[in-house]
Amino acid sequence: MNLQISGHHLEITPAIHAYVTGKLERVTRHFDNVIDVNVILSVDKLIQKAEATVHLSGKGVFVEALDEDLYAAVDSLADKLDRQIQKHKQKVQDHHRGQKMSHIVAE
């Protein structure tokens, strides 16, 4: 997995980089076909924003989270991203299973 973290009106410190990397590792545990992840952290007055674009084989997933605390925004982003990745994985698995089941004729 190729991870790119950038900041908009925000300096990415080693602590923030390590925190984001640790949170996004669970995404790769659930789904191995992650090509790359682009994370943008930004500050707009009192709102902290975390955005992530994940490129999977055949699909891109975009998630954003807003919060007053940057670490809380990253936590929310990781949760949302995890749900989206699991949803995509389930769709891929169900799609293949549905084809196999359509050939069975009920007696």
Order of alpha helices (4+ residues) and beta strands (2+ residues): beta-alpha-beta-beta-beta-alpha
